[in-house]
Amino acid sequence: MAGRNWTPEEKIRIVLELMNTSTTLADLSRKYSVNPNLIYKWKEKFIDGGKLALSGGIRDPAREKDAEIETMKKLIGELTIANDAMKKVLTGEGKK
């Protein structure tokens, strides 16, 4: 028999219930019909994720994308200026 697929929200709720109440792992296991080892693994992953987040190890894709867009805008501006200068040189507008 295949196990149930738990959503991330459900896993978090169960882990937080374990961490924030006096409910034992065995009681939670029975309550939700989940193997205690599985709840323990969820708890470890939850704690590891928190450690990673607090140490600054989690990337922010939106911030990275914004930074990349700004870099590209700057590069486009520089290339536009260089292109305009080259056009002036080639058409003779740059000469006095």
C-alpha positions as CSV (number, residue, x, y, z in Angstrom):
1,M,0.0,0.0,0.0
2,A,1.4,3.4,-1.1
3,G,1.8,6.1,1.5
4,R,-0.2,9.4,1.5
5,N,1.3,12.4,-0.2
6,W,1.4,15.2,2.4
7,T,1.4,18.8,1.3
8,P,4.2,21.1,2.6
9,E,1.6,23.0,4.6
10,E,0.4,19.8,6.3
11,K,4.0,18.7,7.1
12,I,4.7,22.1,8.6
13,R,1.6,22.0,10.7
14,I,2.5,18.6,12.1
15,V,6.1,19.6,12.8
16,L,5.0,22.8,14.5
17,E,2.5,20.9,16.6
18,L,5.3,18.6,17.7
19,M,7.6,21.5,18.5
20,N,5.0,23.8,20.2
21,T,2.9,21.4,22.2
22,S,3.5,18.7,24.8
23,T,2.2,16.2,22.3
24,T,4.6,13.3,21.8
25,L,6.0,12.0,18.6
26,A,4.1,8.8,19.2
27,D,0.8,10.6,19.8
28,L,1.2,12.7,16.6
29,S,2.1,9.6,14.7
30,R,-1.1,7.9,15.8
31,K,-3.2,11.1,15.4
32,Y,-2.2,11.6,11.7
33,S,-1.4,7.9,10.9
34,V,2.1,8.8,9.9
35,N,5.3,6.8,10.7
36,P,7.2,8.5,13.5
37,N,10.4,8.3,11.5
38,L,8.8,10.3,8.7
39,I,7.7,13.1,11.1
40,Y,11.2,13.1,12.6
41,K,12.6,13.5,9.0
42,W,10.2,16.4,8.4
43,K,11.3,18.1,11.6
44,E,15.0,17.8,10.7
45,K,14.4,19.2,7.2
46,F,12.3,22.0,8.8
47,I,15.1,22.9,11.2
48,D,17.8,22.6,8.5
49,G,15.8,25.0,6.3
50,G,15.5,27.5,9.1
51,K,19.2,27.4,9.8
52,L,20.0,27.9,6.1
53,A,17.6,30.9,5.9
54,L,19.0,32.5,9.0
55,S,22.6,32.1,7.8
56,G,21.7,33.9,4.5
57,G,22.2,30.7,2.5
58,I,18.8,31.0,0.7
59,R,18.9,32.8,-2.6
60,D,16.1,35.3,-3.5
61,P,15.4,34.6,-7.2
62,A,13.3,37.8,-7.5
63,R,16.1,39.9,-6.2
64,E,18.7,38.2,-8.4
65,K,16.4,38.8,-11.4
66,D,16.0,42.5,-10.6
67,A,19.8,42.8,-10.3
68,E,20.3,41.1,-13.6
69,I,17.8,43.4,-15.3
70,E,19.6,46.5,-13.9
71,T,22.9,45.1,-15.2
72,M,21.4,44.5,-18.6
73,K,19.8,48.0,-18.7
74,K,23.2,49.6,-17.9
75,L,24.9,47.5,-20.6
76,I,22.2,48.5,-23.2
77,G,22.8,52.1,-22.3
78,E,26.5,51.8,-22.7
79,L,26.1,50.0,-26.0
80,T,23.7,52.6,-27.2
81,I,26.1,55.4,-26.4
82,A,28.9,53.6,-28.1
83,N,26.7,52.8,-31.2
84,D,25.7,56.5,-31.5
85,A,29.4,57.5,-31.3
86,M,30.4,55.0,-34.0
87,K,27.6,56.3,-36.3
88,K,28.8,59.9,-35.8
89,V,32.4,58.8,-36.7
90,L,31.3,56.9,-39.7
91,T,29.1,59.7,-41.1
92,G,31.7,62.4,-40.4
93,E,29.6,64.2,-37.8
94,G,32.3,63.8,-35.2
95,K,34.8,65.9,-37.3
96,K,35.2,69.7,-37.0
